[in-house]
Amino acid sequence: MKNIAHITGSSSGIGKAIAEILLERGWRVFGYSRRQTIHHSRYSHRSVDLSIPEAAGDIDFSKELKDAQKVVLINNAGQTDPVKRLGALPEPELIKGIHLNLTAPIILMNSFLKIPTRPEMERIIINVSTGAAKIR
């Protein structure tokens, strides 16, 4: 049996750290970000810009499920810059942030919950938030 993780924002920060820890523990990891920074035999990367809603819809979570015991989706990709009050953001930046921080995780969770499962296979979703929500 094996464990599989799908991690968005895997090129840096928390996403990269989670991916590296899971790889150390023997997991199979699929990373999704604009650039690849991890090179490992059990790591597969897909270059994707999740601020484009169609890009999230193209991700396939059904890879290598045959012997999977756990399959995890970690929605980590997010945009914290620029942090501005409503009324101070240009509309293109506002729309890009909404797609990356809200639309993409919803699309990904919807797709993830459609993957076929077996009784012995556990499916887990983890949504990572940022401190930007606390900035006044």
N, C-alpha and C positions, 0 to 999 in steps of 0.2 A: 504494500500500500504506500501511496505517496501523498504529499501535501502540495497544493498548487496555490500560488498567490498571483493576483493580477493587481498591479500597483500603478496608479496614475501619479504623475509628477515624480518619476523615479530617477531623474537625472541629478537632483541635488536635495539638500536639506533632509527633512524628515522622511520623505519617500525613498531617497537613496539609502539612508541609514536603515530603514525597515527592510529594504530589499537585501542589503548586505548581511544583516543579521539572519534573515530567513535562509539565505544561501549558505551561510555558515552552519545552519542547523539542518541542511539537507533538503530544503524545499526546492521545488521547480518554480521559477519566478518569471512572469511576463511583465515587462515594464512598458509604460506608455508615457512619452514626453517628447518635447521638440528635439532633444538631442540625447545621444547615448553616451553615458559616462561609466557604465559598468560592463566589464568583459568577464564572463564566467561561463563555463560549459552548461550550467543549468539555467542560464539567463537568456531570454529572448527579448529583443527590443523592437518596438514599433514607433517610428517617428510620427508624431501626431500633434496637431494643434487643437486642443479641446475647446478653444474659444470659438471654434467653428462647429455648430451643432451636428452637422452631417458626419463629421469625423468621429464623434462619439458613437453614432449609430452604426458605423462600419466595423467596430471592434467585435471580434468573435471570441466568446468565452468557452466554447465547446472543445478547445484543444486539449488533448491528452487526458481525458477524463476517465479512461478505461479502468485504471487501478487507483483512482483518486479516493483518498479517505476524507480529506478536507479540501474545499475550494473556497478561497477567500478573495473578495473584492475590497481593495483599500482605495477609496476615493480621497486622494491627497492633493492632487493638482489644484492650484488656486492662485489667484492674483491678489496681492495686498497693496501694490502700488498702481496708481496713486491712491492714497487714502484721502478722500475729500468729502465734505458734506454734500448732500444733494443740493443741486443748484449751482455747484461749483465744478461739476464734471461735464466735459463735453459729451454729447450723446454717443458718439462712437466708442469712447472709453467705457461709458456706462453699460452699453449693450455688450461689449466684449467681456466685461467683468461678470455680468449676469449669466452669459452663456457658459463661461468657464467655471464659475463658482456655484451655479444653481442648475442650469439646464443640463450641462454635461453629466453631473452626478445622477440626476434623475433618469436620464436616458440610459446611462450605464447600469444603474440598479434595475431598471425595467428589463434590459437585455439579459443581465446576469440571472435574474429570477426565472427566465425562460429556459435555462440550460437543463437538459435532462439529468435527473438524479436517481440514485439508488437508495434504498433504505439505510445502507451503511455509510453513505456519503453525506458529510456535513457541509452545508453552504453558509458562509458568514459574510456579512457586509459591515465594513468599518468606514465611517465618514469622519475625516480629519478636518477640524476647523482651525481658524487662525485667531490670533489676538486682535486682528483688525476690527472685529465686531465690538470690542470694548473701547476703541478709541473714540473720544468725544470731539 
